[in-house]
Amino acid sequence: MSFVAVTSQIILGKVHIEKFMRIFNKLYKIEKELRNEFQIEIPYRKIAYASIALTLTSSFLEIIGFLSAVMGYLVNRYYMPFLVSIYVSYTLLSLQVVYGQFLNGILIYRHLFSGVGNYLMDFFMSLAPDAFMDDIRVAKSVRILRISSRIHQELCENLRKFNELLSIQLLLSFACHYVQICLQAFFMIIIFSADDKKHLYYVLVMIFILVAVILKLGVGIINSHLCINEMSKLTHLVWKMSTLKNAEVRKEANNFALQMLHEKIEITAAGFFDIDAKVIFSMAAGAAIYTILLVQFYPKMKL
């Protein structure tokens, strides 16, 4: 898996570099239009600092885990557990850049969808559903809805392309994280149950790395879930705007809402599963089941 992860990272990184540039150039144009039309500012510096800090922190923790596994492999009789830990930690280190790219992109998309939704919410709150709207307000409302509809469509298409570019690497990254969580939990149980208590140090190291992996994985999943939620809230808001009294504005809001219904966006790992809050419970349940199975079959294993 390590060879596959490193090879895919190198090959796909070189092949997709131009596509990445086109995606983020388009994203910059969308953000520029939002800034000019709606005065929406995206905190790029904070987003960059957050994603870089998370990537560097998780890389540092992975390096500590990798070195601890090497030490455990050299000085302990538990060769197989530490050898597998070395293997999985090396694979995750090779995928750190991919996870950082995914997190940075998701944070940007989340802020853009949130910006459009907040602007429409403020605008909708300034309009009473039963109030009379003069021609100027009608023209402004229609214009805002049309711009929002076009920007939303471009954002969805851009997000879809971004997800497709990272889908294979994301699948590898999630698979490696899942394997590491299962094996670290299994090895902790085995080492902790050993008679020789000097190995408790390595149990603490494994707990430390396990918590770091779960936190890193959770941040990406939660931000992906929040990004999808922003799109859902925007859809709900536009449906509310279809209750306005003016027929022209109501028609434009209905068209926008129908467009969003036909543009359902799901952030997935190569189409195998959606990256949202539900996957956390699925991974936790699966990890618990596989850990129990490994413990049950442990007496027949030669570790």
N, C-alpha and C positions, 0 to 999 in steps of 0.2 A: 504493500500500500504506500510505503514511503516513496518508492521509485515512481509509482504512478502519480502521486501527489506532486512531487518535484518536477517530473516531466511535463505534466499538464500545466503546471504553473508557468514554466518557461515557454512552452509552445503556445498555449492560449494567450499568455501575456503579450507575446510578440505579434501574434495574428490579430489580436483584438485591440491593439494600441490605437489604431486609426479610428476604429469604431467608438472607443472610449472618448477620444478627442471630439468626435462629431456629437456624441451624446451630451457631453458637458458644455460644448459650444452652444448647442441648442438650449440647454438648461440655462445658460447665461443670458441668452436672448429672451427667454421667457421671464426670467427674474428681472431683467432690465425693463421689459414692458410692464410688469407688475409694479415696479418702482415708479415708472412714469405715470401710469394710469391710476393706480390705487395707493401710491406712496407706501408700498410694502417693502420693508428692509429685511433682508435675510442676514442673521448674525454668522457670517462665514467664519470669522476668526474664532468665535466660541465653538462652532461645530468642528473646525479643524483641530483646535486644541483638545477638545473632548475625545475625538476619534484617535488622534495621535497619542494622547495620554493613555487611553485604554489599550491601544495596540502595543505601546512600549511596556506598559505595566504587565500585560499578559505575556509578552515575550520574555520579560525578565523572570516572571514566575515559571514559565516553561523552561528557561535555561537552568534555573535553580533545581527544578524537578529532574531535568535531564542529568545534571551533574550528580545529584543525589542518587539517581538510579544507577549511574556508572559506579559511584562509590559502593553502593550496596551490592552491585554485581561482582566487584573485585574482592570485597572483604567478607561476603556472606555466603552461606551455603544455599540461599534461596535464589539460585541462578535464573530459573525461568521467569519468575515474577519481575525481577529487575531488568532482565533482558527485554521482555515485552514492553516494560515502561520506557526503556531507552528507545525502542523502535517507534512507539506511538508518539512520544514527546518530540522526536526528530521530525515525524510527519506533520505534527501540529505546528512546529516552528516554520516549516516550509510553506504553510498556508496562512501565516499571520498577516501577510500583506493583503491577501484576498479578503480576509475578514475585516481588515481596516477599511478597504475600499467599499465593501458592502455597508458597513456602519456609517461611513461618511456620506455615502449616497442616500441612504435611507433617512438620515437626519435632515439632509437638504430637502428631499421630497416631502417629508413630514412638515417642515416649516412652510414650504410653498403652499401645500394644500390647506394648512392651518391659516395662512395669511389670506387666501381667497375666501375661506369660510368665515373668518372673523370680519372681513370687510363687508361681505354680503349680509352678515348678521347685523352689523351696525346700520347698514343701509335699510334693511328690512324693518328694524326697530324704529327707524325714523318715519316709516310709512304705516299709517293705520289701515287695516284691511278694508274698512268701510268708508274711508275718507275719499273725498273728491280729489282727483289728480288733474292738474292743468296740463297743457300740451308740453310745457318745458319739462315738467317732472316725468311725464310719460316718456318723452324722448330720452331723457337721462336714464330712466329705469331700463328701457329697452336696450340702450347702448351698453350699460353695465352688464346686463344679462348676456348679451351677445359676446362681449369681450370675455366674460367669465367662462362662457360655454366653450369658446375657442381655446382659451388657455387651459381649461380643464382637459379638453380632448388632447391637446399637445402634451400636457403633463402625463396623462395616462399612457399615451403612446411612447413617450420617452422612458417612463418607468418600466414599461413592458420590455423595451429593448435592453435597458440596464439589467433587468432581472435575467433575461435570456443570455446575456454575455457572461454573467457570473454563475449561472445555474449549475454547471458541472463542478466548478470549484467549490461552490457552496455545498453541494451534495457530498463531496469528498470531505469537506471540513466538518460537516455535521456527523458524518459517519465516523470520522476519527475521534471527535469529541464523545460520541456515544460509546465507542469501544473503550476509550480511556476511562470513562465514568464506570462502566461495568467492571473492567479489569482492576481498576484501583480499589473499588469497593470489595471485590473478591480477595485481592491480595492483602488488603488491610485485615480482613477477617481471618485469613489463614495465618498471617504473621502474628496477629494479636493473640491467637489461640495457641501459639507455640509455647513450649516450656521455657525457652530461653528468652528472658525479658529484656535482654540488651537490644533486641530488635524493635522495641517500642519507639525508639527514635525514628525509625523508618516509617512506622505507623503515623507518627505526627507529621512527617514530611509528606506522606501520601494524602493525609487529610488536608493539609495546606494546599497541595496542588489540586486536589479534587474540588475544594471550595473555589479556588481561582478559576478552574475550568467552568464550573457551574455559573459563577458570576459573569464571566466573559460571554458565555453562551446566552445567558438570560438577558443581558443588556441588548444584544442584537435582536433577539426574538421579541422582546417587549417593544423596542422601537419600531420594528416591522409591524407589530400588532397595532401600535398607536397610529402609524401612518395609514393603515387600512381604516382605522376608526375615524380619522379625519375625513377620509373620502365618504364614509357612511354618514357622518354628521352633515357634510355638505349636501348630500343627496336629500336628507331629511329636511334641511333648510329650504332647498329649492322647491320641494313639494309644498312647504308652507307658503311660499311666495305665490304659488298658483291659486291661493285663496283671495288675492287682491281683487278689488272691485273692477279695475280697468280691464277690459277684454284684451287689449293689445299686450299689456304687460303679462296678463294671465296666460295668454297664448305663448309668449316667449318663455315664460317660466316652465310651462308644460313641455315645450320642445327641449329645453335644457334638462329637465328631469328624465324625459324619455331617452335622451342621449346618454345620460349617466347609467340608466338601467341596461343599456346595450353595451356599456363599456365597463363591465365588472372586472376589476383588477384583483388578481391574487398574486402575492409574492411567494414563490415556490422554490424548492430545491430540485431543479430539473423536472418539475412536474410530479415528483414522487409524493410530496406532502407540502402543505401550506406552512409558511413560517409565520405562525401567530401564537397566541397564548395557549391554544389547545395542544400544540406540539410539546410544550413543557410537561404537561400531565402524561402525554403518551410516552415521552422519553423516560420520565420518572417511573412509570408503571413497568415499561419494558426493561429498564435497567434493574429494577427490583426482582423481576421474574428471572432474568438471565443470571443475576448474581446468586439467587437461591439455587438455580439449577447447577451452576458451577460448584457451589459449596456441597451440594448433594453428591456430585460425581467426583469430588476431590479425592476421596480415598483410593479411587481407581487411577488417579493421575500420577505421573512421575514428574514432580516439580523439582 
